[in-house]
């Protein structure tokens, strides 16, 4: 009888462990599919937000077209676009920031030209050639965005902000010294 009870207890423990493993596996699988679905929804949202831009602006149209054609790299295009937009805002706000203004002109001229050239070359290309062209386009846009980010950082590091002035004032007034 003791053997039977030990057998039933072992069987119940094994069954509970199996149910626990199956439940954990199902939860992990559900989370994996949920994350993929969430990423897909976010990419669609970014694409729609990009398509809602002003179609009269060639730069905005180029970013939108690049994101639409290279739909597997929407987040990469969005990152490059964000970096460029931040630099363009600096260039528009401060015309004396020559480094930012110079690169802003490059962005405004070259991004639409680059996207248009890629689309022209991909028009009669095979799917493999088209994918390679779009990959090259995305790489080039990422390089432009990275340079925009570097120039933005140089601008921000080189300027004296009102916050820095206030912090310096407070530091000078509150530091221990022989007269304080």
C-alpha positions in Angstrom: 0.0 0.0 0.0 2.9 2.3 0.8 4.3 1.7 -2.6 1.0 2.5 -4.3 0.8 5.8 -2.4 4.4 6.7 -3.3 3.6 5.8 -6.9 0.5 8.0 -7.0 2.4 10.9 -5.3 5.3 10.6 -7.8 2.8 10.5 -10.7 0.9 13.6 -9.4 4.3 15.4 -9.0 5.3 14.5 -12.5 1.9 15.6 -13.9 2.1 18.9 -12.0 5.6 19.5 -13.4 4.4 18.7 -17.0 1.4 21.1 -16.6 3.8 23.7 -15.3 6.2 23.3 -18.2 3.4 23.3 -20.8 1.9 26.4 -19.3 5.3 28.2 -19.2 6.0 27.2 -22.8 2.6 28.4 -23.9 3.2 31.7 -22.1 6.6 32.2 -23.7 5.2 31.3 -27.1 2.3 33.7 -26.6 4.7 36.5 -25.5 6.9 35.9 -28.5 4.0 36.2 -30.9 2.6 39.1 -29.0 5.9 41.0 -29.2 6.1 40.3 -33.0 2.6 41.5 -33.5 3.3 44.6 -31.4 6.4 45.4 -33.5 4.4 45.0 -36.7 1.8 47.4 -35.4 4.4 49.9 -34.4 6.1 49.7 -37.8 2.7 50.2 -39.5 2.0 53.2 -37.2 5.4 54.8 -38.1 4.8 54.2 -41.7 1.3 55.8 -41.6 2.7 58.7 -39.6 5.4 59.2 -42.2 2.9 59.0 -45.0 0.8 61.7 -43.4 3.7 64.2 -44.0 3.4 67.2 -46.3 3.6 65.7 -49.8 4.8 69.1 -51.2 8.1 68.8 -49.4 10.6 66.7 -51.4 12.5 65.7 -48.3 9.5 64.5 -46.5 8.3 62.7 -49.6 11.7 61.0 -50.0 11.7 59.8 -46.3 8.2 58.5 -46.8 9.0 56.7 -50.0 12.1 55.1 -48.5 10.2 53.8 -45.6 7.4 52.5 -47.8 9.7 50.7 -50.2 12.0 49.3 -47.6 9.2 48.1 -45.3 11.5 45.7 -43.4 13.7 48.7 -42.3 11.1 51.2 -41.3 12.7 51.6 -37.9 16.1 52.2 -39.4 14.7 54.8 -41.8 12.9 56.4 -38.9 16.1 56.6 -36.8 18.0 58.3 -39.6 15.1 60.6 -40.3 14.8 61.6 -36.6 18.6 62.4 -36.5 18.3 64.6 -39.6 15.1 66.3 -38.4 16.9 67.3 -35.1 19.8 68.8 -37.0 17.5 70.6 -39.4 15.7 72.2 -36.4 19.1 73.4 -35.1 20.0 74.8 -38.5 16.7 76.5 -38.9 16.8 78.0 -35.4 20.4 79.2 -35.5 21.7 80.4 -39.0 25.1 81.0 -37.4 25.7 77.4 -36.7 27.6 76.9 -39.9 28.3 73.2 -39.4 24.7 72.4 -38.9 23.5 74.6 -41.7 26.1 73.1 -44.1 24.9 69.5 -43.3 21.3 70.6 -43.4 21.8 71.7 -47.0 23.3 68.4 -47.8 20.3 66.6 -46.2 17.8 68.7 -48.0 19.5 68.2 -51.4 20.9 64.8 -51.3 18.3 62.7 -49.5 15.6 63.3 -52.2 18.2 62.8 -55.0 19.5 59.6 -53.4 16.0 58.1 -53.0 14.9 59.1 -56.5 18.1 57.6 -58.0 17.5 54.3 -56.1 13.9 54.2 -57.3 14.9 54.9 -60.9 17.6 52.1 -60.8 15.2 49.7 -59.1 12.3 50.3 -61.5 13.4 47.5 -64.0 15.6 45.5 -61.6 15.1 41.9 -60.5 13.8 41.4 -56.9 17.3 40.5 -55.7 18.8 43.6 -57.3 16.0 45.7 -56.0 16.5 44.4 -52.5 20.3 45.1 -52.8 19.6 48.6 -54.0 17.2 49.3 -51.2 19.7 47.9 -48.6 22.3 50.2 -50.0 19.9 53.1 -49.8 19.1 52.4 -46.2 22.8 52.1 -45.4 23.4 55.5 -47.1 20.5 57.1 -45.2 21.9 55.7 -41.9 25.3 57.2 -42.7 23.6 60.6 -43.4 21.7 60.3 -40.1 24.8 59.3 -38.2 26.7 62.4 -39.5 23.7 64.6 -38.6 23.8 63.2 -35.1 27.6 63.8 -34.8 27.2 67.4 -36.0 24.3 67.9 -33.6 26.4 66.6 -30.7 29.3 68.9 -31.7 26.9 71.9 -31.7 25.3 71.0 -28.4 28.7 70.4 -26.8 30.2 73.7 -28.1 27.4 76.1 -27.0 26.9 77.6 -23.7 23.3 77.1 -22.6 21.4 79.2 -20.1 21.2 76.0 -17.9 25.0 75.8 -17.9 25.3 79.4 -16.9 22.9 79.0 -14.1 24.6 75.9 -12.8 28.0 77.7 -12.9 26.6 80.6 -10.9 25.2 78.3 -8.3 28.4 76.3 -8.1 30.4 79.4 -7.5 28.1 80.7 -4.9 27.9 77.5 -2.9 31.4 76.1 -3.1 33.3 76.1 0.2 36.1 78.6 0.3 38.1 80.6 2.7 35.6 83.5 2.7 32.4 81.4 2.9 
